Amino acid sequence: MPMQPNNVFHLPGIKMPELTHQKIQELKTTTKGKLITGTAIGAFPALVKSMETALQDQLAQYDHIKQHERDNAQRKMLVLEMLDDHLYLEFAYHIMFIKWREQQISKAS
């Protein structure tokens, strides 16, 4: 079971948001966060894979916009969306690890 998310994308000059304890608590209250926390442990590999694929698609779209020197506002919005989605991906890995650990503890009891 992976403990850390893959580095799906890296954008030079853009600071990635950190998944702090406070941020985890905030994400748990969102609709997307509730869906992630409600996911069964066995479904996490598919969930994480789909989140990574979506980020890779967004990055390809970003590169396309950048190469064709299209709308800067559109590119900025896409970056904000990618940063948000990347944070949720890290959150999903965090929740997956917690659920895996709880499963291991219950097996050991």
C-alpha positions as CSV (number, residue, x, y, z in Angstrom):
1,M,0.0,0.0,0.0
2,P,1.7,3.3,-1.1
3,M,2.2,5.8,1.7
4,Q,2.8,8.8,-0.4
5,P,1.2,10.2,-3.5
6,N,3.0,10.1,-6.7
7,N,4.3,13.5,-7.9
8,V,1.7,13.8,-10.7
9,F,2.8,17.2,-11.9
10,H,5.2,19.9,-11.2
11,L,4.8,23.4,-12.4
12,P,7.9,25.6,-12.1
13,G,7.4,28.6,-9.9
14,I,4.2,27.4,-8.4
15,K,4.1,26.5,-4.7
16,M,2.2,23.4,-3.9
17,P,-0.3,23.7,-1.0
18,E,0.6,21.7,2.0
19,L,-1.7,19.1,3.5
20,T,-1.6,20.2,7.1
21,H,-3.7,18.9,10.0
22,Q,-5.9,22.0,9.8
23,K,-6.3,21.5,6.0
24,I,-7.3,17.8,6.5
25,Q,-10.0,18.9,8.9
26,E,-11.3,21.4,6.4
27,L,-11.3,18.9,3.5
28,K,-13.2,16.4,5.6
29,T,-16.1,18.8,5.7
30,T,-16.4,19.3,1.9
31,T,-18.5,17.2,-0.4
32,K,-15.5,15.8,-2.1
33,G,-13.8,15.1,1.2
34,K,-16.8,13.3,2.5
35,L,-16.8,11.1,-0.6
36,I,-13.2,10.3,-0.1
37,T,-13.6,9.5,3.6
38,G,-16.6,7.3,2.8
39,T,-14.7,5.3,0.3
40,A,-14.1,1.6,1.2
41,I,-10.4,0.6,1.5
42,G,-10.7,-1.7,-1.5
43,A,-11.9,1.1,-3.8
44,F,-9.0,3.4,-3.0
45,P,-6.6,2.2,-5.8
46,A,-9.2,2.9,-8.5
47,L,-10.1,6.2,-6.9
48,V,-6.5,7.4,-6.6
49,K,-5.8,6.2,-10.2
50,S,-8.7,8.2,-11.5
51,M,-7.6,11.3,-9.6
52,E,-4.1,11.0,-11.0
53,T,-5.4,10.5,-14.5
54,A,-7.6,13.6,-14.1
55,L,-4.6,15.7,-13.0
56,Q,-2.5,14.4,-15.9
57,D,-5.3,15.4,-18.3
58,Q,-5.4,18.9,-16.7
59,L,-1.7,19.2,-17.1
60,A,-1.9,18.3,-20.8
61,Q,-4.6,20.9,-21.2
62,Y,-2.5,23.5,-19.3
63,D,0.5,22.7,-21.6
64,H,-1.7,23.0,-24.7
65,I,-3.0,26.4,-23.5
66,K,0.5,27.6,-22.7
67,Q,2.0,26.4,-26.0
68,H,-0.6,28.2,-28.0
69,E,-0.4,31.3,-25.9
70,R,-4.1,31.3,-25.2
71,D,-6.0,33.1,-22.5
72,N,-3.9,33.7,-19.4
73,A,-7.0,33.9,-17.2
74,Q,-8.1,30.4,-18.3
75,R,-4.6,29.1,-17.6
76,K,-4.6,30.6,-14.1
77,M,-8.0,29.1,-13.3
78,L,-6.8,25.7,-14.5
79,V,-3.7,26.0,-12.2
80,L,-5.9,26.8,-9.3
81,E,-8.1,23.8,-10.1
82,M,-5.0,21.5,-10.4
83,L,-3.7,22.7,-7.1
84,D,-7.0,22.0,-5.4
85,D,-7.3,18.6,-7.1
86,H,-3.7,17.7,-6.1
87,L,-4.5,18.6,-2.5
88,Y,-7.5,16.2,-2.6
89,L,-5.2,13.5,-4.1
90,E,-2.9,13.9,-1.2
91,F,-5.9,13.8,1.1
92,A,-7.1,10.6,-0.5
93,Y,-3.6,9.0,0.1
94,H,-3.8,10.2,3.7
95,I,-7.2,8.7,4.3
96,M,-6.2,5.5,2.5
97,F,-3.3,5.1,4.8
98,I,-5.4,5.7,7.9
99,K,-8.0,3.1,6.7
100,W,-5.2,0.6,5.9
101,R,-3.6,1.2,9.3
102,E,-6.9,0.7,11.1
103,Q,-7.5,-2.5,9.1
104,Q,-4.0,-3.8,10.2
105,I,-4.7,-2.9,13.8
106,S,-8.0,-4.7,13.8
107,K,-6.4,-7.8,12.1
108,A,-3.7,-7.8,14.9
109,S,-6.4,-7.8,17.7
